[in-house]
Amino acid sequence: MSAQMWVRTPTEIRRQRRRKAHRCLNHLIIAPLWPMHGANLGTLLRTCDAVGACLAVPRYPWIPQALATGNTMRQPSCVHWANNPLQWLRSQRSSGSQVVGVELTDESIRLASLPVARRRTVVVLGHERDGIPVEATSLLDVAVEIPMMGTGMSLNVAVAGSLVAYKLAGLV
């Protein structure tokens, strides 16, 4: 017979968490640069808060409202604006950031082999249907794939981005 498991109360959990939103740590940036669904942005904002990352998004007309609607956190989240996704990626790479793409390529490494981010890292997430545009793949330092056993070709972009964010943050 095993001992009963103690489940923490909401009050106990709140005491263990930060009291304020993290400032921009400028270490891990989750970048869904070609988004299709606003709900994914809200999910990624919550993941960014959980792992101490920031979100980078293009300034499409519908995105500010999607972020406002999808942000269920009480505190404001760290958001970087990438007005021109390709140009923004080029500038991130030229400034020394590691650029990790979540994409299926011949050279992709498995998620389990991805090391914890030791320098500023940008995680590029592509379009939900079409992935990362071909012209952006040359800007990646590494591509990572998430192994799947089912019949689907890929995971939802918010789920995939969350898995990679936790791995790079060293939390799994």
Disulfide bonds with the S-S distance in Angstrom:
Cys54-Cys78 2.34
